[in-house]
Amino acid sequence: MPKTRMAVLGVGAFGKNHVRVIRESERAELVAVLDQNQERARAVAAEYGCRAVSTPAELVGLVDAAVVAVPTQAHAAIGCRLLDAGIHLLMEKPIAPDMAAARRLAAAAERAGRVLQVGHLERFNPGVIELRKLVTLPLFFEIHRLSVFTPRSLDVDVVLDLMIHDVDLLLSMVGQQPEEIRAAGISILSPRVDIANVRIAFANGCIANLTASRVSTEKVRKLRLFQPGQYISLDYARRDGIAITVSPDHELGFQQLSAAQGEPLRLQLESFLDCVETGTRPQAGGEQAILALEVCLAILDKIEEHTRLVAETIRTARNQR
């Protein structure tokens, strides 16, 4: 089978990782890169032995598929243009900055009969893959995702930058959309929300507490899950964890989650190529990405609502002095 000809649009820090895994794949051919910074595009093209192009239009007829790692605000405009030209897309998360743009992308993929996979990378974390094998009826989640500050992805807030990974996994494991959301967040080093804490309740009684920060002094990626008779703890970064099970006789059993080795970004690319070659739907397609985006936007609305409440409380307290 001929290799899938691919391009990467946006070759900043993370986009360059896509370039690397495509270049190393035996099933894909890296044909071109594109970036607003044309000097950077030319440098990456020279390093990886491909072409540097200056417009998406130049990719038509040149590639079969593309990775879109440009700023979120440009996802819909660029993505729809490429899909309409018959190019399969692996779109970085979030799928779009708003629901209307997300739906345009999903509709364009359906209209063109092309794959639209969204980069919810944790779905391809070997530790998460092992975790899913044990999930039965999750009733409580405690999830922390903390990162040190970098200037990357400041076009979106921490909810769409980091927390969306956990929201996507949460929805896929519970199998429902939330019934209630309560949230708070603050801006520290950027004009957008940098730290957020969220409580999500589902109709079946499941509760999830999520915390995300991009101004932490350390990197933390942990998920804890409680379900009848079992507690599971997963470290996303180490890609391992432990499951503690209580038997009907009240005896404790311990099971180590030993995941197979594999880079999530590489596994994601392989899954994308499978979909391109076979015409199957991706596990993180437009529909799943829209569900995650909808919840994240609702979280941001609740953060704004809480911020207004706190401001009013402070004003009232000052006036009573």
Residue pairs with C-beta under 8 A, 6 or more apart in sequence:
1 27
1 277
3 26
3 27
3 28
3 29
4 27
4 28
4 29
4 64
4 65
4 88
4 273
4 276
4 277
5 28
5 29
5 31
5 62
5 63
5 64
5 65
6 22
6 28
6 29
6 30
6 31
6 63
6 64
6 65
6 66
6 67
7 30
7 31
7 32
7 33
7 34
7 53
7 59
7 62
7 63
7 65
7 66
7 67
8 15
8 18
8 19
8 22
8 30
8 32
8 33
8 34
8 66
8 67
8 69
9 15
9 33
9 34
9 35
9 56
9 66
9 67
9 68
9 69
9 70
9 78
10 34
10 35
10 68
10 69
10 70
10 71
10 92
11 19
11 33
11 34
11 35
11 40
11 41
11 44
11 69
12 35
12 40
12 69
12 152
13 152
14 69
14 92
14 152
15 35
15 67
15 69
16 44
17 265
18 67
18 69
18 90
18 265
18 269
19 30
19 33
19 44
19 48
20 48
21 263
21 265
21 266
21 269
22 28
22 30
22 67
22 269
23 30
23 48
23 49
23 50
24 266
25 266
25 269
25 270
25 273
27 270
27 273
27 277
28 65
28 269
28 273
30 48
30 49
30 50
31 50
31 51
31 62
31 63
32 45
32 50
32 51
32 52
32 53
32 58
32 59
32 62
32 63
33 41
33 44
33 45
33 48
33 50
33 51
33 52
33 53
34 41
34 52
34 53
34 54
34 55
34 56
34 58
34 59
35 41
35 44
36 70
38 52
38 54
41 52
41 53
41 54
42 52
44 52
45 51
45 52
51 62
53 59
53 62
56 78
56 81
56 82
57 81
59 66
59 82
59 85
59 87
60 85
60 86
60 87
63 87
64 87
64 88
64 276
65 87
65 88
65 89
65 90
65 115
65 272
65 273
65 276
66 82
66 87
66 88
66 89
66 90
67 89
67 90
67 91
67 92
68 75
68 78
68 79
68 82
68 89
68 90
68 91
68 92
69 92
70 78
70 92
71 155
72 92
72 94
72 96
72 97
72 155
72 156
72 160
73 97
73 155
75 91
75 92
75 95
75 96
75 97
75 101
75 105
76 96
76 101
76 102
76 104
76 105
79 89
79 91
79 105
79 108
79 116
80 104
80 105
80 108
82 89
83 89
83 105
83 108
83 109
83 111
83 112
83 114
83 116
84 108
84 111
84 112
86 112
86 114
87 114
88 114
88 115
88 116
88 272
88 275
88 276
89 109
89 114
89 115
89 116
89 117
90 117
90 118
90 119
90 268
90 269
90 272
91 105
91 116
91 117
91 118
91 119
91 289
92 118
92 119
93 118
93 119
93 120
93 121
93 160
93 164
93 165
93 168
93 289
93 292
94 102
94 118
94 156
94 160
94 164
94 289
94 292
94 293
94 296
95 102
95 105
95 106
95 118
95 286
95 289
95 290
95 293
96 102
96 104
96 105
96 293
97 156
97 160
98 297
99 290
99 293
99 294
99 297
102 286
102 289
102 290
102 293
103 290
105 116
105 286
106 116
106 286
106 287
106 290
108 116
109 115
109 116
109 285
109 286
115 272
115 275
115 276
115 279
115 281
115 282
115 285
116 282
116 285
116 286
117 268
117 271
117 272
117 275
117 282
117 284
117 285
118 282
118 284
118 285
118 286
118 288
118 289
119 268
119 284
120 164
120 165
120 168
120 169
120 284
120 288
120 289
120 292
121 165
121 264
121 265
121 268
122 128
122 165
122 166
122 168
122 169
122 236
122 264
123 168
123 169
123 172
123 268
123 283
123 284
124 264
124 265
124 267
124 268
124 271
125 236
125 239
125 259
125 264
126 239
126 259
126 260
126 261
126 262
126 264
126 267
127 234
127 235
127 236
127 238
127 239
127 240
127 241
127 257
127 259
128 169
128 234
128 236
129 259
130 241
130 257
130 258
130 259
131 223
131 225
131 232
131 234
131 241
131 257
132 173
134 230
134 232
134 243
134 255
134 257
135 173
135 225
135 227
135 232
136 227
136 228
136 230
137 227
137 228
138 173
138 174
138 206
138 225
138 226
138 227
139 205
139 206
139 207
139 226
139 227
139 228
140 206
140 207
140 208
140 225
140 226
141 170
141 206
141 207
141 208
141 209
141 210
141 223
141 224
141 225
141 226
142 208
142 209
142 223
142 224
143 166
143 170
143 208
143 209
143 210
143 211
143 222
143 223
143 224
144 210
144 211
144 212
144 220
144 221
144 222
145 162
145 163
145 165
145 166
145 210
145 211
145 212
145 213
145 220
145 221
145 236
146 211
146 212
146 213
146 214
146 216
146 218
146 219
146 220
146 221
147 162
147 213
147 214
147 216
147 219
148 214
148 215
148 216
148 217
148 218
148 219
149 189
149 194
149 214
149 215
150 214
153 161
154 190
154 192
156 192
157 185
157 192
157 193
157 194
157 196
157 300
158 185
158 192
158 193
158 194
158 195
158 196
158 212
158 213
158 214
159 185
159 193
159 196
159 212
159 296
159 299
159 300
159 303
160 293
160 296
160 300
161 214
162 212
162 213
162 214
163 196
163 198
163 210
163 212
163 296
163 299
164 292
164 293
164 296
166 210
166 212
166 223
167 210
167 292
167 295
167 296
167 299
168 284
168 288
168 289
168 292
169 223
170 200
170 208
170 210
171 177
171 288
171 291
171 292
171 295
172 288
173 225
174 202
174 204
174 206
174 208
176 202
176 203
176 204
176 206
177 291
177 294
177 295
178 200
178 201
178 202
178 295
178 298
179 201
179 202
179 203
180 200
180 201
181 198
181 199
181 200
181 201
181 295
181 298
181 299
181 302
182 198
182 199
182 302
182 306
183 196
183 197
183 198
183 199
183 299
183 300
183 302
183 303
183 306
184 196
184 197
184 303
184 306
184 307
185 193
185 194
185 195
185 196
185 197
185 300
185 303
185 306
185 307
186 193
186 194
186 195
187 193
187 194
188 194
188 195
188 215
189 215
193 300
193 303
194 213
194 214
194 215
195 211
195 212
195 213
195 214
195 215
196 210
196 211
196 212
196 213
196 299
196 303
197 209
197 210
197 211
198 208
198 209
198 210
198 211
198 299
198 302
199 207
199 208
199 209
200 207
200 208
200 209
200 210
200 295
201 207
202 208
219 237
221 235
221 236
221 237
222 233
222 234
222 235
222 236
223 233
223 234
223 236
224 231
224 232
224 233
224 234
225 231
225 232
225 233
225 234
226 232
229 245
229 246
229 247
230 243
230 244
230 245
230 246
231 243
231 244
232 241
232 242
232 243
232 244
232 257
233 241
233 242
233 243
234 240
234 241
234 257
235 241
239 259
240 256
240 257
240 258
240 259
241 256
241 257
242 254
242 255
242 256
242 257
243 254
243 255
243 257
244 252
244 253
244 254
244 255
245 252
245 253
245 254
245 255
246 252
246 253
247 253
271 282
271 283
272 282
274 280
275 281
275 282
